[in-house]
Amino acid sequence: MSDVAASSVDGELESFSLVELAVSRLSRDILSGKSDPGERLVEEQLTRRLGISRAPLREALRLLAQQGLVEHVPRRGVRVATLSDRDVQELYALRDLLERHAVENALPVRRGSDLAGLKDALAEMREATRVADRLRVAEAHRAFHVALVGLAGNRQLSAVYDSILVKLQLYMAINLRREAEAAQPLDGVHRHERLFEAVTTNNPEAVLAALASHGARSYLP
């Protein structure tokens, strides 16, 4: 904490650094599944645990609320965001629609370098799985799918798609935790390897079939 403060040149920069630190720590807890949806976030406890005052904490919570990771409940404070069953199903349906649009517009891939994002995400997924870092695994899953949609070359589409995956990651983290208890650690990696191989065929229907199979296994709430 002192290193963060020491790196600042004035109070504004110091406060901003503390906000970034709080956002990073809290989002890690939420997206790794350590904090479950609906769990109450008590300011007094968080200020003590993070070693910061209420001002940067509240700004961090405001930013997390903008990302859809926490929500303010009148007269009850702040809690990890929750989604109704309908919300989850609607987000999945929207995700599937955006993926289909992206795949149909991205293939055939014209340059080998276009697949670099997918390859990098797969490499990160393998390493994160090896060291059993659930958050890194979940982030690598998300990065892979964002890279897949990114092949369409539509920045606005990619931004909307990523925001949907961030919300769904609240529940994907729980699914990945359950899967880790019931499946082999590399199962998730193998699913994404099969999806990558489908992309290399430049056949949109093959990719969509792989996505349908992949999604039914790993993302159902």
LOVO-880456 format. One record per residue (C-alpha): x, y, z; residue number from 1. Coordinates in nm, 2 decimals, padded with zeros to 4 digits, always signed. Layout:
<margus>
((X, Y, Z), NUM)
...
</margus>
This chain:
<margus>
((+00.00, +00.00, +00.00), 1)
((+00.28, +00.24, +00.09), 2)
((+00.44, +00.17, -00.25), 3)
((+00.13, +00.29, -00.42), 4)
((+00.12, +00.61, -00.21), 5)
((+00.49, +00.67, -00.26), 6)
((+00.45, +00.66, -00.64), 7)
((+00.21, +00.95, -00.64), 8)
((+00.30, +01.31, -00.71), 9)
((-00.01, +01.46, -00.55), 10)
((-00.32, +01.37, -00.35), 11)
((-00.53, +01.32, -00.67), 12)
((-00.29, +01.06, -00.82), 13)
((-00.26, +00.88, -00.48), 14)
((-00.64, +00.86, -00.46), 15)
((-00.66, +00.74, -00.81), 16)
((-00.40, +00.47, -00.75), 17)
((-00.59, +00.35, -00.44), 18)
((-00.91, +00.33, -00.64), 19)
((-00.74, +00.12, -00.91), 20)
((-00.60, -00.11, -00.64), 21)
((-00.94, -00.15, -00.48), 22)
((-01.11, -00.22, -00.82), 23)
((-00.84, -00.48, -00.90), 24)
((-00.87, -00.66, -00.57), 25)
((-01.25, -00.66, -00.56), 26)
((-01.30, -00.76, -00.92), 27)
((-01.05, -01.05, -00.87), 28)
((-01.26, -01.18, -00.58), 29)
((-01.58, -01.15, -00.77), 30)
((-01.47, -01.29, -01.10), 31)
((-01.28, -01.58, -00.95), 32)
((-01.59, -01.69, -00.77), 33)
((-01.44, -01.62, -00.43), 34)
((-01.73, -01.37, -00.37), 35)
((-02.07, -01.51, -00.47), 36)
((-02.35, -01.32, -00.64), 37)
((-02.56, -01.15, -00.38), 38)
((-02.29, -01.14, -00.12), 39)
((-02.30, -00.82, +00.08), 40)
((-01.99, -00.59, +00.07), 41)
((-01.95, -00.41, +00.40), 42)
((-01.76, -00.08, +00.37), 43)
((-01.61, -00.11, +00.72), 44)
((-01.47, -00.45, +00.65), 45)
((-01.34, -00.36, +00.31), 46)
((-01.16, -00.05, +00.42), 47)
((-00.98, -00.25, +00.69), 48)
((-00.90, -00.54, +00.45), 49)
((-00.78, -00.31, +00.17), 50)
((-00.62, -00.05, +00.40), 51)
((-00.79, +00.25, +00.23), 52)
((-01.03, +00.51, +00.33), 53)
((-01.40, +00.52, +00.24), 54)
((-01.36, +00.78, -00.04), 55)
((-01.14, +00.57, -00.28), 56)
((-01.34, +00.26, -00.18), 57)
((-01.67, +00.42, -00.27), 58)
((-01.53, +00.54, -00.61), 59)
((-01.41, +00.18, -00.67), 60)
((-01.75, +00.04, -00.59), 61)
((-01.90, +00.30, -00.83), 62)
((-01.68, +00.19, -01.11), 63)
((-01.75, -00.18, -01.04), 64)
((-02.12, -00.10, -01.05), 65)
((-02.07, +00.05, -01.40), 66)
((-01.91, -00.27, -01.50), 67)
((-02.21, -00.46, -01.37), 68)
((-02.01, -00.65, -01.10), 69)
((-02.17, -00.49, -00.80), 70)
((-02.51, -00.32, -00.73), 71)
((-02.63, -00.07, -00.47), 72)
((-02.94, -00.18, -00.29), 73)
((-03.15, +00.10, -00.12), 74)
((-03.10, +00.10, +00.26), 75)
((-02.90, -00.22, +00.24), 76)
((-02.57, -00.11, +00.09), 77)
((-02.36, -00.28, -00.18), 78)
((-02.36, -00.64, -00.28), 79)
((-02.21, -00.85, -00.55), 80)
((-02.44, -00.82, -00.85), 81)
((-02.71, -01.08, -00.91), 82)
((-02.89, -01.17, -01.23), 83)
((-03.23, -01.33, -01.25), 84)
((-03.27, -01.65, -01.44), 85)
((-03.43, -01.44, -01.72), 86)
((-03.14, -01.20, -01.72), 87)
((-02.89, -01.49, -01.75), 88)
((-03.09, -01.65, -02.03), 89)
((-03.13, -01.32, -02.22), 90)
((-02.75, -01.25, -02.19), 91)
((-02.67, -01.60, -02.32), 92)
((-02.91, -01.55, -02.61), 93)
((-02.75, -01.21, -02.69), 94)
((-02.40, -01.36, -02.66), 95)
((-02.50, -01.64, -02.91), 96)
((-02.65, -01.39, -03.15), 97)
((-02.34, -01.17, -03.15), 98)
((-02.11, -01.47, -03.19), 99)
((-02.31, -01.60, -03.49), 100)
((-02.30, -01.25, -03.65), 101)
((-01.92, -01.23, -03.59), 102)
((-01.84, -01.58, -03.72), 103)
((-02.05, -01.53, -04.03), 104)
((-01.86, -01.20, -04.10), 105)
((-01.51, -01.31, -04.00), 106)
((-01.46, -01.62, -04.20), 107)
((-01.27, -01.71, -04.41), 108)
((-00.97, -01.57, -04.21), 109)
((-00.74, -01.41, -04.46), 110)
((-00.42, -01.37, -04.26), 111)
((-00.25, -01.61, -04.02), 112)
((-00.18, -01.33, -03.78), 113)
((-00.55, -01.29, -03.73), 114)
((-00.54, -01.60, -03.51), 115)
((-00.27, -01.47, -03.28), 116)
((-00.53, -01.36, -03.02), 117)
((-00.68, -01.70, -03.01), 118)
((-00.34, -01.87, -02.98), 119)
((-00.23, -01.64, -02.70), 120)
((-00.55, -01.70, -02.51), 121)
((-00.51, -02.08, -02.55), 122)
((-00.15, -02.06, -02.42), 123)
((-00.26, -01.85, -02.12), 124)
((-00.55, -02.10, -02.06), 125)
((-00.30, -02.39, -02.05), 126)
((-00.07, -02.21, -01.81), 127)
((-00.35, -02.09, -01.58), 128)
((-00.49, -02.44, -01.57), 129)
((-00.15, -02.58, -01.49), 130)
((-00.11, -02.36, -01.18), 131)
((-00.48, -02.39, -01.09), 132)
((-00.55, -02.02, -01.10), 133)
((-00.93, -02.00, -01.15), 134)
((-00.94, -01.63, -01.22), 135)
((-00.67, -01.66, -01.49), 136)
((-00.86, -01.96, -01.64), 137)
((-01.18, -01.76, -01.65), 138)
((-01.01, -01.45, -01.80), 139)
((-00.84, -01.67, -02.06), 140)
((-01.18, -01.82, -02.15), 141)
((-01.32, -01.47, -02.20), 142)
((-01.01, -01.35, -02.39), 143)
((-01.05, -01.64, -02.63), 144)
((-01.41, -01.57, -02.71), 145)
((-01.34, -01.19, -02.74), 146)
((-01.06, -01.27, -02.98), 147)
((-01.29, -01.50, -03.18), 148)
((-01.55, -01.22, -03.21), 149)
((-01.27, -00.98, -03.28), 150)
((-01.20, -01.16, -03.61), 151)
((-01.50, -00.98, -03.75), 152)
((-01.31, -00.65, -03.72), 153)
((-01.60, -00.46, -03.56), 154)
((-01.48, -00.27, -03.26), 155)
((-01.82, -00.17, -03.14), 156)
((-01.94, -00.53, -03.16), 157)
((-01.63, -00.65, -02.96), 158)
((-01.69, -00.39, -02.69), 159)
((-02.06, -00.49, -02.64), 160)
((-01.97, -00.86, -02.65), 161)
((-01.70, -00.81, -02.39), 162)
((-01.93, -00.63, -02.15), 163)
((-02.18, -00.92, -02.18), 164)
((-01.91, -01.17, -02.09), 165)
((-01.80, -00.97, -01.79), 166)
((-02.15, -00.99, -01.65), 167)
((-02.18, -01.36, -01.73), 168)
((-01.84, -01.43, -01.58), 169)
((-02.01, -01.39, -01.24), 170)
((-02.19, -01.71, -01.31), 171)
((-01.93, -01.87, -01.54), 172)
((-01.69, -01.86, -01.24), 173)
((-01.93, -02.07, -01.04), 174)
((-01.96, -02.31, -01.33), 175)
((-01.59, -02.34, -01.37), 176)
((-01.55, -02.41, -01.00), 177)
((-01.81, -02.68, -01.01), 178)
((-01.65, -02.82, -01.33), 179)
((-01.31, -02.83, -01.15), 180)
((-01.46, -03.06, -00.89), 181)
((-01.62, -03.30, -01.14), 182)
((-01.41, -03.29, -01.45), 183)
((-01.04, -03.32, -01.56), 184)
((-00.85, -02.99, -01.53), 185)
((-00.77, -02.98, -01.90), 186)
((-01.12, -03.04, -02.02), 187)
((-01.18, -02.67, -02.07), 188)
((-00.86, -02.63, -02.26), 189)
((-00.95, -02.92, -02.49), 190)
((-01.29, -02.76, -02.57), 191)
((-01.12, -02.44, -02.67), 192)
((-00.86, -02.63, -02.88), 193)
((-01.15, -02.80, -03.07), 194)
((-01.31, -02.46, -03.12), 195)
((-00.98, -02.32, -03.25), 196)
((-00.94, -02.61, -03.49), 197)
((-01.29, -02.54, -03.62), 198)
((-01.19, -02.18, -03.69), 199)
((-00.89, -02.29, -03.89), 200)
((-01.13, -02.48, -04.13), 201)
((-01.28, -02.14, -04.23), 202)
((-01.62, -02.31, -04.22), 203)
((-01.87, -02.09, -04.03), 204)
((-02.11, -02.38, -03.97), 205)
((-01.83, -02.59, -03.82), 206)
((-01.74, -02.30, -03.58), 207)
((-02.10, -02.24, -03.48), 208)
((-02.15, -02.62, -03.42), 209)
((-01.84, -02.62, -03.20), 210)
((-01.97, -02.31, -03.01), 211)
((-02.30, -02.47, -02.95), 212)
((-02.14, -02.79, -02.81), 213)
((-01.89, -02.59, -02.61), 214)
((-02.15, -02.35, -02.46), 215)
((-02.39, -02.62, -02.36), 216)
((-02.12, -02.78, -02.15), 217)
((-01.96, -02.48, -01.98), 218)
((-02.19, -02.18, -01.96), 219)
((-02.53, -02.30, -01.85), 220)
((-02.63, -02.14, -01.52), 221)
</margus>
